Amino acid sequence: QVQLQESGPGLVKPSETLSLTCTVTGGSITAGSYFWNWIRHTPGKGLEWMGFIDYSGSTQYSPSLKSRTVISRDTSKNRFTLQLSSVNPEDTAVYYCARIVEGEGLDYWGQGAQVTVSS
């Protein structure tokens, strides 16, 4: 059974960098055909896909967030990380990590991490 768990600070100040980690158990992040995603949910916009890092380490980002987003991974710890820079209150959201199987869709989510941007 694959499990994903988000972790990181729940409160970030405006203009700082938000950093969240997703630890994966029950499956390797380097296994073929899997894309490891960050998705967020805000009351105003609903679900928003932010980007992914795939099994080879390649990344892709949402055009609207690309200039502020970096997704990286630590294969030795089987986890991947989201960094969102220059945050503002509109970045307040529940952040989820999730796995997408190539050709099949999303199959596993983390439980979500609430991040509030406030001074």
N, C-alpha and C positions, 0 to 999 in steps of 0.2 A: 504494500500500500504506500503510495507516494504521499508525502506530507510536506507542505510549505508553511514556513512560519516567519512572519515579518517581525523585525525588531528595530528600535531606534527611538530617539527623543520624541516625546509627544508635543513639545512646545519649541518653536523656532522663532527667533526675532526677525522682523522685516529686514531685508537686504542680505541676510545670512544664507548659508547653504544648508538645505535639508538633506539628510543622509539616512537612508534606510537599508537594512540588509534582509535578504530572504535566504533562510537556511533550508536546504532541501534534504529530506531523508527518504529512504526507500527507492531512490533512483539517482542516477548520475547526471549531472548537468552537462557532461560531455558526451552523453549517449546520442546517437544519431536521430534525426527527425524531430527533435524537440526544440521549441522556442520558449524562452523564459522571459516573461513579460512583467511590466509594471502597468497597473491600471488604477485610476483613482475615481472616487465618487464624491461629487459635491452636490449639495441640495439644488443649486441653480442650474448646473450643466448636466447633471446625471453622470453616467459612466463615461470616462475619457481614457482612451488608450494612450499610454505615454511612450512606450518603446519596448524593445526586446534585445536580448543577447541570445544568440543561438548556440547550438552544440559545438560549433567551430570557433566561437568567440566573436563572430561578426555581429554588429549592432545595426539597429534601425530605429529611428525616432519619429515621433509625430512632428510634422512640419511646424506646428504652432508652438512646440516646446523645444525644438531641436537646439536652439541657441543656448538654452539653459540646462540641458539634460546630459548626463553621462551615466551609462550603465556599464558596469565592469563585473568581473567575477574573480573568485579565488577557488580554483579547482581543487586545491589541497584540502579545503574546508567544505567543498561542495556547496558554495553559496554565491549569490550575486547581489550587487549593490546598486542602489539608485542614488544619484546626487542631483539635486535640483538647486541651481544657484539663484541668487538675487530674488528670494521669495518675497511675496507680498500677501496680504490677507486673503486674496482670491485663491491662493494655493492651499488654503485650509480645506482638508478633505480626509476621507478615509482612503488609505493607500493599500492596494492589494498587489501581491505577487501571484502569478498564475502561469500554468504551463499550457502551451498549445502544441498539439501534435500535427505535424505537417500533413495536410490533406484531410484532417479529421476535425480539428477544432479544439476548443478549450476543454480540458478534462479535470484539472485540479486547480483549486484556489487556496490561498492562505486565508486566515480568519479576518485579516485586515488590521491596519494600524491607524488610529486617529492621530492626525498631525494638525496642530493649530498654529497659525502664524500670527503672532501678537507681541507687542512690546510690553 
